[in-house]
């Protein structure tokens, strides 16, 4: 479990991915995983049955954001908004904006909808929303170890779910960003945003989109140092993550693990579609590139 430093690899990018090391041995018990990310149709059935409202649909409170102006406390979520020109990549705020009314039913804001997108992955999903769906479906979120085991499809040590080459025989195997990030997507893989599920070949376990498309929540809290703890054992058995979150970049944020990368990942900025790498997100955060899939025992 884990990944080597990709800097210097072909298509490796500039991030060292230090939180994905040391590479260590893990054993997980058997489980079943959804073959695709949860779709709009599936999430709609959940909402129809339960009346559930996602975090993005709820008005934030002053208790949650004490420093915010009251007028800014409105329901919504963040949406990718590419700048008109090339920008320095040190400040991601240049291509993200908070959009009032953006949520799973309105992925780009109040005037958008999901008509005809029943087979697309549901997005603008916070960790709490994913957990609520899984409980309704009598399933659960995967642990990070389960997710990586499944995504690898039996190919231990491979860089991608299908092997060590980004585009075998020149074929795009996943939905990511091509062109000049973040302002110009060449869309060579066919999709500028999230793609419908099952548009690319599955891995050897029959799982679709375990690289790219949308980020997928795991059950674990995120700790950038957690792998050092696991590596102390010769084999870690069914690891479930640390008891608390820690990210030195944002020490006060409570973050959960995300895996798989999204349609916005690119070697110019983020190569976290590599199967051994890790993502993270504040557990009540959402965006139009964040979804999930479930497992069951």
C-alpha positions as CSV (number, residue, x, y, z in Angstrom):
1,X,0.0,0.0,0.0
2,X,1.2,3.5,-0.9
3,X,3.2,4.9,-3.8
4,X,6.7,5.9,-4.7
5,X,7.9,9.4,-5.2
6,X,6.6,10.2,-8.8
7,X,8.8,13.2,-9.4
8,X,11.1,12.4,-12.3
9,X,8.8,9.7,-13.7
10,X,7.2,10.1,-17.1
11,X,4.0,12.0,-16.5
12,X,4.8,12.0,-12.8
13,X,4.2,15.7,-12.0
14,X,5.9,17.9,-9.4
15,X,4.4,16.7,-6.1
16,X,6.5,14.2,-4.1
17,X,3.4,12.6,-2.4
18,X,5.2,12.2,0.9
19,X,2.0,11.2,2.7
20,X,1.8,8.1,0.6
21,X,5.0,6.6,2.1
22,X,6.5,4.5,3.4
23,X,5.1,1.8,1.2
24,X,3.9,-0.9,3.6
25,X,2.1,-4.3,3.6
26,X,-1.6,-4.5,4.4
27,X,-4.1,-7.3,4.6
28,X,-7.8,-6.7,4.3
29,X,-10.7,-9.2,4.8
30,X,-13.0,-9.9,1.9
31,X,-15.6,-7.3,0.9
32,X,-17.8,-6.3,-2.0
33,X,-17.4,-2.9,-3.7
34,X,-19.8,-1.0,-6.0
35,X,-18.6,-1.3,-9.6
36,X,-19.2,2.4,-10.2
37,X,-19.4,5.7,-8.3
38,X,-22.8,6.3,-6.9
39,X,-24.9,7.9,-9.6
40,X,-27.4,10.7,-9.7
41,X,-30.2,8.2,-10.2
42,X,-29.1,6.2,-7.2
43,X,-28.8,9.2,-5.0
44,X,-32.2,10.5,-6.2
45,X,-33.8,7.3,-5.0
46,X,-32.2,7.8,-1.6
47,X,-33.5,11.4,-1.3
48,X,-36.9,10.4,-2.5
49,X,-37.2,7.7,0.2
50,X,-35.8,9.7,3.1
51,X,-36.1,13.4,2.3
52,X,-32.4,13.8,3.1
53,X,-30.8,17.2,2.5
54,X,-27.1,17.4,1.8
55,X,-24.6,19.7,3.5
56,X,-24.5,21.9,0.4
57,X,-28.3,22.4,0.6
58,X,-28.2,23.6,4.2
59,X,-27.6,27.2,5.2
60,X,-24.4,27.4,7.2
61,X,-24.7,28.7,10.8
62,X,-22.8,31.5,12.5
63,X,-21.6,28.9,15.0
64,X,-19.8,27.0,12.2
65,X,-18.4,30.1,10.6
66,X,-18.1,32.8,13.4
67,X,-15.9,35.1,11.3
68,X,-18.3,35.2,8.3
69,X,-20.7,38.0,7.5
70,X,-24.3,37.0,7.9
71,X,-25.0,37.8,4.2
72,X,-22.4,35.2,3.2
73,X,-24.0,32.4,5.1
74,X,-26.0,30.9,2.2
75,X,-26.4,27.3,1.0
76,X,-24.1,26.3,-1.9
77,X,-20.9,24.6,-2.8
78,X,-17.6,25.2,-4.7
79,X,-17.5,24.9,-8.5
80,X,-14.5,24.8,-10.8
81,X,-14.3,28.1,-12.7
82,X,-11.3,28.1,-15.0
83,X,-9.6,31.5,-15.4
84,X,-9.3,33.2,-18.8
85,X,-5.6,33.0,-18.9
86,X,-2.7,31.0,-17.5
87,X,-2.1,31.6,-13.8
88,X,0.5,30.5,-11.2
89,X,-0.5,27.2,-9.6
90,X,0.3,28.1,-6.0
91,X,-3.2,29.5,-5.3
92,X,-6.1,27.2,-6.0
93,X,-8.6,30.0,-5.2
94,X,-7.9,31.3,-8.7
95,X,-10.0,28.4,-10.2
96,X,-12.5,27.7,-7.5
97,X,-15.5,29.8,-6.5
98,X,-18.3,29.3,-4.0
99,X,-21.6,29.3,-5.9
100,X,-24.9,30.0,-4.2
101,X,-27.4,27.1,-4.8
102,X,-24.8,24.7,-6.2
103,X,-25.5,21.2,-4.9
104,X,-26.1,17.6,-6.2
105,X,-29.3,18.6,-8.1
106,X,-27.8,21.9,-9.4
107,X,-24.1,21.1,-10.0
108,X,-23.2,24.4,-11.5
109,X,-25.6,26.6,-9.6
110,X,-29.3,27.4,-9.3
111,X,-30.0,27.5,-13.0
112,X,-28.4,24.1,-13.7
113,X,-29.9,20.7,-13.3
114,X,-29.2,17.0,-13.8
115,X,-31.8,16.2,-16.4
116,X,-30.4,13.5,-18.7
117,X,-27.5,12.9,-16.3
118,X,-29.0,10.1,-14.3
119,X,-25.9,7.9,-15.1
120,X,-23.4,10.5,-14.1
121,X,-21.7,10.3,-10.6
122,X,-23.5,12.4,-8.0
123,X,-21.3,15.3,-6.9
124,X,-21.2,18.1,-4.3
125,X,-21.2,15.3,-1.7
126,X,-19.7,15.9,1.7
127,X,-18.4,12.9,3.7
128,X,-21.5,13.1,5.9
129,X,-23.8,12.8,2.9
130,X,-21.9,9.8,1.6
131,X,-22.1,8.1,5.0
132,X,-25.9,8.7,5.2
133,X,-26.5,7.2,1.7
134,X,-24.4,4.2,2.6
135,X,-26.3,3.5,5.8
136,X,-29.6,3.8,3.8
137,X,-28.3,1.3,1.2
138,X,-27.1,-1.1,4.0
139,X,-23.5,-0.5,3.0
140,X,-20.6,1.6,4.2
141,X,-17.7,3.7,2.9
142,X,-14.6,1.7,2.2
143,X,-11.5,2.1,4.4
144,X,-8.6,3.6,2.6
145,X,-6.9,0.2,2.6
146,X,-9.9,-1.5,1.1
147,X,-10.2,1.2,-1.5
148,X,-6.6,0.9,-2.6
149,X,-6.7,-2.9,-2.6
150,X,-9.8,-2.8,-4.8
151,X,-8.5,-0.1,-7.1
152,X,-5.3,-2.0,-7.8
153,X,-7.2,-5.0,-9.1
154,X,-4.5,-7.4,-8.0
155,X,-1.7,-5.4,-9.6
156,X,0.4,-4.8,-6.6
157,X,2.9,-2.0,-7.1
158,X,1.5,-0.7,-10.4
159,X,1.4,3.1,-10.9
160,X,-2.1,3.0,-12.4
161,X,-5.0,0.6,-12.0
162,X,-4.1,-0.9,-15.5
163,X,-0.3,-0.9,-15.3
164,X,2.6,1.5,-15.4
165,X,1.9,3.5,-18.6
166,X,-0.5,6.5,-18.5
167,X,-1.8,5.9,-22.0
168,X,-1.2,2.3,-23.1
169,X,-1.1,2.3,-27.0
170,X,-2.1,6.0,-26.9
171,X,-5.5,5.3,-25.4
172,X,-6.9,7.4,-22.6
173,X,-7.9,5.1,-19.7
174,X,-9.5,7.7,-17.4
175,X,-11.2,11.1,-17.3
176,X,-8.6,13.7,-16.3
177,X,-7.5,17.2,-17.4
178,X,-5.5,17.7,-20.6
179,X,-4.1,20.9,-22.0
180,X,-2.9,23.9,-19.9
181,X,-4.2,23.7,-16.4
182,X,-6.4,25.4,-15.2
183,X,-7.4,27.7,-18.1
184,X,-7.5,25.5,-21.2
185,X,-8.7,21.9,-21.2
186,X,-8.1,20.1,-24.6
187,X,-10.7,17.5,-23.7
188,X,-8.7,14.8,-25.5
189,X,-10.3,12.1,-23.3
190,X,-13.7,13.3,-24.4
191,X,-14.9,14.9,-21.2
192,X,-14.4,18.4,-19.8
193,X,-16.3,17.7,-16.6
194,X,-17.4,14.5,-14.9
195,X,-18.2,11.7,-17.3
196,X,-21.1,9.2,-17.1
197,X,-20.0,6.0,-15.3
198,X,-18.6,3.1,-17.3
199,X,-17.1,5.2,-20.1
200,X,-13.6,3.8,-19.7
201,X,-12.4,0.2,-19.3
202,X,-12.8,-1.3,-15.8
203,X,-9.8,-2.6,-13.8
204,X,-9.2,-6.3,-13.3
205,X,-11.8,-6.5,-10.5
206,X,-14.5,-5.0,-12.7
207,X,-14.4,-1.6,-11.1
208,X,-14.9,1.5,-13.2
209,X,-13.4,5.0,-12.7
210,X,-11.1,4.2,-9.8
211,X,-8.8,6.7,-11.4
212,X,-10.1,10.1,-12.4
213,X,-13.7,11.3,-12.9
214,X,-14.6,12.3,-9.3
215,X,-12.8,12.0,-6.0
216,X,-14.2,9.2,-3.7
217,X,-14.6,9.5,0.0
218,X,-13.1,6.8,2.3
219,X,-14.1,6.2,6.0
220,X,-10.7,7.1,7.4
221,X,-9.6,10.3,9.0
222,X,-6.7,11.8,7.1
223,X,-3.3,12.0,8.8
224,X,-0.2,12.8,6.7
225,X,1.9,10.7,9.0
226,X,-0.3,7.7,9.3
227,X,1.7,5.4,7.0
228,X,4.7,5.8,9.3
229,X,2.6,4.3,12.1
230,X,1.4,1.4,9.9
231,X,4.9,0.6,8.6
232,X,6.0,-0.3,12.2
233,X,4.1,-3.7,11.7
234,X,5.3,-6.3,9.2
235,X,1.7,-6.5,8.0
236,X,-1.2,-4.2,9.1
237,X,-4.5,-6.1,9.4
238,X,-7.6,-4.2,8.3
239,X,-6.4,-0.7,9.2
240,X,-9.2,1.7,9.7
241,X,-7.3,5.0,9.9
242,X,-6.2,7.2,12.8
243,X,-8.5,8.4,15.6
244,X,-8.1,12.0,14.6
245,X,-7.2,14.1,11.6
246,X,-3.9,15.9,11.0
247,X,-2.8,18.0,8.1
248,X,0.2,20.3,8.7
249,X,-1.1,22.6,5.9
250,X,-4.3,23.2,7.8
251,X,-3.8,21.9,11.3
252,X,-7.3,22.8,12.6
253,X,-9.3,21.2,9.8
254,X,-11.0,17.9,10.3
255,X,-10.3,16.0,7.1
256,X,-11.2,12.6,5.7
257,X,-9.4,10.6,3.1
258,X,-10.4,11.0,-0.6
259,X,-9.0,8.6,-3.3
260,X,-8.8,8.3,-7.0
261,X,-8.4,11.8,-8.3
262,X,-10.9,13.6,-10.5
263,X,-11.4,15.1,-14.0
264,X,-9.3,18.1,-12.8
265,X,-6.2,16.1,-12.0
266,X,-3.2,16.6,-14.3
267,X,0.5,16.1,-14.3
268,X,0.9,19.9,-14.2
269,X,-0.7,20.2,-10.8
270,X,-2.0,17.0,-9.3
271,X,-1.3,13.4,-10.3
272,X,-3.3,11.8,-7.5
273,X,-5.0,9.5,-10.0
274,X,-2.0,7.3,-9.4
275,X,-3.4,4.4,-7.5
276,X,-1.1,4.6,-4.5
277,X,-1.5,8.3,-3.8
278,X,-3.8,10.0,-1.3
279,X,-6.3,12.9,-1.3
280,X,-8.0,14.7,1.5
281,X,-10.9,17.0,2.2
282,X,-12.6,18.7,5.2
283,X,-15.4,16.3,6.1
284,X,-18.2,18.9,5.6
285,X,-16.8,20.2,2.3
286,X,-18.1,19.4,-1.2
287,X,-17.5,20.4,-4.8
288,X,-18.4,19.5,-8.3
289,X,-15.6,16.9,-8.5
290,X,-16.3,15.0,-5.3
291,X,-18.5,11.8,-5.1
292,X,-18.2,8.3,-3.6
293,X,-18.8,4.6,-3.9
294,X,-19.9,2.1,-1.3
295,X,-18.8,-1.4,0.0
296,X,-20.4,-4.1,2.0
297,X,-19.1,-7.1,3.9
